Amino acid sequence: MQLTFIMFRRNYDGTSIRARSIKQSSLSERIWDAIIAAGAFYALWLLIHFIHTEVGWGEAGHVFVLGLFTLSRVVILIIIAALIWIPVGVWVGMRPNLSSRVQALAQFMAAFPANLMFPGAVVLIVHFKLNPDIWLSPLMILGTQWYLLFNVIAGASTIPTELRYVSQNLGLSGWLKWRRYLLPAIFPSFVTGAITATGGSWNASIVAEYVTWGHTTLHAHGIGSYIAEMTAIGDFPRIALGIGIMCVFVMGFNHFIWRRLYRMAENRLHF
Amino acid sequence: MSKPIVELKSVDKSFHSTDGTARLVLQDVDFTLNEGEIVALLGQSGSGKSTMLRIMAGLIPADKGQVLYQGMPIYGAARGISMVFQSFALFPWLTVQKNVELGLEAQGVSMKERVKRAQAAIEMIGLIGFEGALPRELSGGMRQRVGIARALVMEPEVLLMDEAFSALDVLTGERLREDILELWNNNEIPTKAILIVSHNIEEAVMMADRVLIFASDPGRVCAELPITIRHPRVVESQEVRALIDNVYGLMTSGTSRLGRLAEVESKLQLGDRLPEADIARMEGMLELLAEEPFNGRADLPKLAEDTELTDKELIDVSRALTILGFVQLPQGDVVITELGIAYVASTKAERQQIFGKQLLANVPMIAYIRHGLEQDPSGDLPEDLFLKLLRFTLNQAEAERALSVAIEWGRYGDVFEYNFNTGVIHMPKEDQATVDDIV
């Protein structure tokens, strides 16, 4: 133990030439870049080659359409969850002695494995003969909606006291109060929560769009159920295709939607 | 002329901390704000002045007593009462124009009318050209102008200013103050009464027709001083200086004599908050006082100028020095004591010894901690123990502040040591014997 510490000890200080900063040789960096680029191109070529010979472009297009199904589910669910949890989160966040307790509850709910609820959903859907394309969807957000809730609570509880008094003093109420004061105030933390929740929902789609309980298997059309099905069969190339396209969706969504919203929040909407 | 506009009648207010203990912040407060006057409310921080202001604005309800506006009880924020805040409290995502318009928007004033009135307010307060700016682009002074414009655009009958100039530098604060006074004196605003909460004595004396001094724990009005000097007032004039002196006197003695009439020269109690004075500042002031030109006696306002301390800092430092017996405070003056002179003449090590000795003799909290440590065989105790004790009389933040002051002083006087990482207070390590000598 003592020895290892001695081994890391430095016997010179800043006056020694040995302390000068050593420039990274640009050659080694270039080589590293080249290796990474080569790897990326190889992977891309493999993918194209694989799609061309094994599955055909038709199936890739089909998986992309399935991705769009799942995308619309994610978007709609986030909107519904936002409509529910933003008012609740703001209400709780403004009450300090309540918010710590609700935070704890939300964290517990987020940690609770949502798949335990799935069999119940299957039983209900089968019993009432519901359309699984619609009614399996809510399962995707069951576990991830709590990120929205506790980020909104955190956001609302950091609103400065004097700002609350101003809104009271100016007599803000109703929709005006939400538009001019509450929504902008919680927007940055809402975006943080929504990024986590959507990312999680994409993942959850793999288990939520393809649910088995006993002898009953329900599945909804979507990229999640595609991946789950291929996993059940053990078709490794198609699993890779599904996951690859899902990654494209998630990253595209992050890049074009969330990054922009996040930058807007950073620039304009903070105290 | 003296028609009451806002009245508080025997108002009580307590706050509940998260652990459920209640703390009385205002007790039996009677106050009347009359038409045509500017009233300034002075007091130490934490004395409940801001709470009183918020109750008057209808932002928080009183626990007991009556709050009347125009003779009618109020149950929530009243339209005729506007407030200006210390932190400016602008909406950071709205432009200056939108910030100013917001109150009118909430009242449902039409867009055209809104823009017109907001423009007028912006012009009046000197913000032309900044309509499209976001608050974060503006300096503190300009931000507070927006805050004032936002209050004035509502054409309030009562204007409440909660430490409105405290976050600004001296020059900017003075400028804004004069602007407000000018609007008021020339009747350019429909406002009928202004109440200012402040801890700047000069500000209060320069603006107000009446100065009220607030005592703390629980907060109540302990002294009232009418000011009849005509505007514009000149800071350097005899009468203004005399008044400032007078207020300093009331403020420094006010904490003990006026505040608690029953007690004789109130000694510090175990659970009292300690003045927030750091040691370097205390020693600096003591040295300054001992030297030319003061030669041991100084006028508090004069000292405030020379040291460039704010009134709050100065009062805290002089209170701390009084507690330790280094100075006395007769009527707005500071007079160094024999002990203070001896202290200044001592070496560093001797100073620390004297300091420690005075702490044990005069600060019950520190003596209590020391006693506890001596009784304990291991010679160390967790700070939580003392925090809990302080929580009987103070709220969490105040208790923490009081303990941190006690720890800073105790460390300097070598009465005890404190390990921040473990949160344990313990006896000074090597020199048990020498400490016993001091005691």
Interface residues (C-beta under 8 A of the other chain):
Chain A: P96 N97 P160 E162 L163 Y165 V166 Q168 N169 L170 G171 L172 S173 L176 K177 R180 Y181 P184 R268 L269 H270 F271
Chain B: T18 R54 A57 L59 G76 A77 R79 I81 S82 M83 F85 Q86 S87 A89 F91 P92 W93 L94 K98 L102 G103 E105 A106 Q107 L134 R150 M154
